[in-house]
Structure formats: structure tokens, C-alpha cells
């Protein structure tokens, strides 16, 4: 009788162990599912919804300070066109031509089809002076003698810190330096002055770090 009892007890213990093992496997599988869903969701949000950028230089000061982190949306231009004054993250044309994935953040100044002139420290759009309240200090560097004919479906980008910003004023020369064109004035070099609409990754909206600079990028 006792042998039968021990046998039954052994079976019960074995069943309990199997149930615990099954329960543990189910719990692990459940956690794996949660982690996989979280990773997929995070990748989806990062690639299609939110754009998160760190600004490594002073080209957008005082609007965005060096080392600041900004957030924006990737879907801003799904149903509408970029507007003058928007601060955007985009693929840097010269590096992209060299197979690199460098991202820049600048302000849109020229729209498709416009003629943009820089004369005596001011920007003129189709002959009309553009009022710019966001420029950092007095503009003294590369502030005269530029004319840009913005192609269709392209945009002209400048930094707010005009005395210290690698932007459209320099890109034709940099294209020549990097072997992408022969002369700053030729068509190949000039094409690098503009950013195609499809290369704009998103619109930046506010700074979230450091906390002292937390707030909207638009006054």
C-alpha cells in the first residue's frame, strides 16, 4: 500500500514539476513577445514618427545651442509642403553623394522656383527683403554676392548663425574639394547647394535637452 502511495506521490510531483516548467516557459515566451513588440514599436516610431537629433555645432545658435537635443516629427510633410522658416533635419547632399549618412539641421530659406539673393548682409526672395529675427548677431561672413536659383522640388538651407554655418553658401566649393565637381560655378557643383524634398527627414519642433533650453524652436 505504501509503495502505491509513494508511486502516486511521485507522479503528482512529476506533474507539478512539468506544470511549473510549462508555466516558466510560457512566462519567458510572454516576456520575449513584449520585448519584441517594444523593439519593433520603438523602431517604427524612430523611423516613421519621431525624429531625434543632437546638434554638434554652433551653426544654429542662438536658436539651438551646441550639444542641444531636439525632437521633431517625420510626418510633418506627408500632406503639406515645407515652409520658409521651418527648421528641418535632412541628409547632407555632399556626404550622401559619397555614400555617407550625415544629417544636418538648418532653416529653410528658399522655396522651389524662387530666386534667393544675399546682398550686404540681407536675404532677398524674388527681389523682396526677407525679415529675419532669428539670426545670431551681426552677419559679417559670406554676406554678399550670392544668387541662388532654387530648382523645383528643392530647398535652400541656411544656418541661423550665419558667421559660423556650413550651409548652401559653401556647398558648391565643398563639392569641388571632395571631387564631386570641377569648378564651383559649374552645374554639377551648384546642384549641391540645394536639398531635395525627399531628403528632408522631418521638421524639428522643440529642444528637450539641456533643460535650461527646453522649449519651442519657434518664437
LUMTIMI-988378 format. One line per 5 residues: number of its first residue (from 1); their letters; for each residue x, y negated, z negated of C-alpha. Coordinates in steps of 0.25 Angstrom, whole numbers, plus 5000, padded with zeros to 4 digits. Example, Ala and Ser with C-alpha at 12.3 -4.5 7.8 and 13.67 -1.06 7.14 Angstrom:
residues 2
1) as) 5049:5018:4969; 5055:5004:4971
end
This chain:
residues 219
1) xxxxx) 5000:5000:5000; 5011:4991:4996; 5018:4994:5009; 5006:4990:5017; 5004:4977:5009
6) xxxxx) 5019:4973:5012; 5017:4976:5027; 5005:4967:5027; 5012:4956:5020; 5024:4957:5029
11) xxxxx) 5014:4956:5041; 5008:4943:5035; 5022:4937:5032; 5026:4940:5046; 5013:4934:5052
16) xxxxx) 5015:4922:5043; 5029:4920:5048; 5024:4921:5062; 5014:4911:5060; 5024:4901:5053
21) xxxxx) 5033:4903:5065; 5022:4901:5075; 5018:4888:5067; 5032:4883:5067; 5033:4885:5082
26) xxxxx) 5020:4878:5084; 5025:4866:5075; 5038:4865:5083; 5031:4866:5096; 5022:4855:5092
31) xxxxx) 5033:4846:5088; 5040:4849:5101; 5027:4845:5108; 5027:4832:5100; 5041:4829:5103
36) xxxxx) 5040:4832:5118; 5027:4823:5119; 5034:4812:5111; 5046:4812:5120; 5038:4812:5133
41) xxxxx) 5029:4801:5128; 5042:4793:5124; 5048:4795:5138; 5035:4791:5144; 5033:4778:5136
46) xxxxx) 5048:4775:5138; 5048:4777:5154; 5034:4772:5157; 5028:4763:5146; 5039:4756:5137
51) xxxxx) 5052:4750:5141; 5062:4749:5130; 5075:4741:5133; 5087:4736:5126; 5093:4723:5131
56) xxxxx) 5108:4724:5131; 5112:4710:5135; 5108:4695:5133; 5102:4693:5147; 5088:4691:5142
61) xxxxx) 5091:4683:5130; 5085:4676:5123; 5072:4683:5127; 5079:4697:5124; 5091:4697:5115
66) xxxxx) 5103:4706:5118; 5100:4720:5112; 5085:4718:5110; 5076:4729:5114; 5063:4726:5122
71) xxxxx) 5051:4734:5125; 5042:4733:5137; 5033:4741:5146; 5035:4749:5159; 5021:4748:5163
76) xxxxx) 5021:4733:5164; 5022:4732:5179; 5013:4744:5183; 5002:4736:5186; 5007:4722:5188
81) xxxxx) 5020:4715:5193; 5031:4710:5185; 5030:4695:5182; 5040:4684:5181; 5045:4682:5167
86) xxxxx) 5044:4697:5163; 5055:4703:5156; 5058:4717:5163; 5067:4729:5162; 5072:4734:5175
91) xxxxx) 5082:4743:5182; 5094:4734:5185; 5095:4735:5200; 5111:4736:5201; 5113:4747:5192
96) xxxxx) 5101:4755:5197; 5107:4754:5211; 5120:4760:5204; 5111:4772:5198; 5111:4766:5184
101) xxxxx) 5098:4763:5176; 5101:4750:5170; 5089:4742:5165; 5089:4727:5164; 5079:4717:5157
106) xxxxx) 5077:4704:5163; 5066:4694:5166; 5058:4693:5179; 5061:4680:5186; 5058:4682:5201
111) xxxxx) 5046:4690:5207; 5045:4697:5220; 5045:4688:5232; 5050:4675:5224; 5062:4667:5227
116) xxxxx) 5069:4664:5214; 5080:4653:5213; 5089:4650:5202; 5093:4635:5202; 5100:4627:5192
121) xxxxx) 5096:4636:5180; 5082:4638:5184; 5074:4648:5192; 5064:4645:5203; 5054:4654:5208
126) xxxxx) 5050:4651:5223; 5055:4637:5220; 5048:4635:5207; 5056:4634:5194; 5053:4645:5184
131) xxxxx) 5052:4640:5170; 5060:4650:5161; 5059:4648:5146; 5066:4661:5143; 5080:4658:5148
136) xxxxx) 5090:4659:5137; 5097:4645:5136; 5102:4637:5148; 5104:4644:5161; 5118:4641:5166
141) xxxxx) 5123:4654:5172; 5119:4658:5187; 5108:4648:5186; 5109:4642:5200; 5109:4646:5215
146) xxxxx) 5101:4659:5215; 5090:4663:5224; 5082:4676:5223; 5072:4681:5234; 5065:4691:5225
151) xxxxx) 5061:4703:5234; 5047:4709:5234; 5045:4719:5222; 5057:4714:5215; 5060:4704:5204
156) xxxxx) 5071:4695:5200; 5076:4696:5185; 5084:4686:5177; 5088:4687:5162; 5084:4676:5152
161) xxxxx) 5098:4674:5148; 5102:4668:5162; 5116:4665:5157; 5119:4680:5154; 5110:4689:5162
166) xxxxx) 5114:4699:5173; 5101:4697:5182; 5097:4694:5196; 5107:4683:5197; 5119:4693:5196
171) xxxxx) 5114:4706:5202; 5118:4703:5217; 5132:4701:5212; 5132:4713:5203; 5127:4722:5215
176) xxxxx) 5139:4717:5223; 5148:4720:5211; 5142:4734:5209; 5144:4737:5224; 5129:4737:5228
181) xxxxx) 5131:4725:5237; 5142:4718:5245; 5138:4703:5243; 5129:4696:5232; 5122:4690:5243
186) xxxxx) 5118:4702:5252; 5105:4708:5252; 5110:4721:5244; 5115:4712:5233; 5103:4703:5232
191) xxxxx) 5094:4715:5231; 5099:4718:5217; 5095:4705:5212; 5080:4710:5211; 5073:4721:5203
196) xxxxx) 5063:4729:5210; 5049:4730:5203; 5051:4745:5202; 5064:4743:5194; 5057:4735:5183
201) xxxxx) 5055:4745:5172; 5046:4737:5163; 5043:4723:5156; 5049:4720:5143; 5039:4714:5132
206) xxxxx) 5046:4713:5119; 5058:4714:5111; 5057:4724:5099; 5072:4724:5094; 5078:4717:5087
211) xxxxx) 5066:4714:5078; 5071:4699:5077; 5068:4698:5092; 5055:4706:5092; 5044:4700:5101
216) xxxx) 5039:4698:5115; 5049:4694:5126; 5040:4684:5132; 5037:4671:5125
end
